[in-house]
Amino acid sequence: MLCQTLVLALLFSLSILMHILSCSLYENWLPLTMGIAYLVAPAPLCCYFRNRGDGLFDSGSKALMHWGEFLCAAITSVVVGVPFVMWHTRVIELGAALLGLSGFILATTALMLGIFFAKVGDGAEWG
């Protein structure tokens, strides 16, 4: 349990480090605006999981679930796409965009591993 928590903390802290390095190495702090998307991202997830219901999507508000899915996809598109749009318009360097993308990948990996560790800890079987 402690090892799992340390791995998640390491991955998430490396993600934050990558975002800060993408700004400080290239002396342009515009890539840090992607942090706003990280603050907004849990809202649609909460909307999705709250209305999912206990069964296989048989209870809860399906319209709200679909809005949650849509907003999660939109936020992911913004986090991945905006640094490359900034690079294309020559606002930031390519290295800053790639470091921002690697920070997003590390944060997503930490989130997925956290979900995996929670499921395995509950005794749920995979496969």
Stockholm file with secondary structure:
# STOCKHOLM 1.0

chainA/1-127         MLCQTLVLALLFSLSILMHILSCSLYENWLPLTMGIAYLVAPAPLCCYFRNRGDGLFDSGSKALMHWGEFLCAAITSVVVGVPFVMWHTRVIELGAALLGLSGFILATTALMLGIFFAKVGDGAEWG
#=GR chainA/1-127 SS CHHHHHHHHHHHHHHHHHHHHHHHTTTCCGGGGGHHHHHHTHHHHHHHHHSSCSSSSCSSCHHHHHHHHHHHHHHHHHHHHHHHHHHHTTSSCHHHHHHHHHHHHHHHHHHHHHHHHHHHHTTCCCC
#=GC SS_cons         CHHHHHHHHHHHHHHHHHHHHHHHTTTCCGGGGGHHHHHHTHHHHHHHHHSSCSSSSCSSCHHHHHHHHHHHHHHHHHHHHHHHHHHHTTSSCHHHHHHHHHHHHHHHHHHHHHHHHHHHHTTCCCC
//
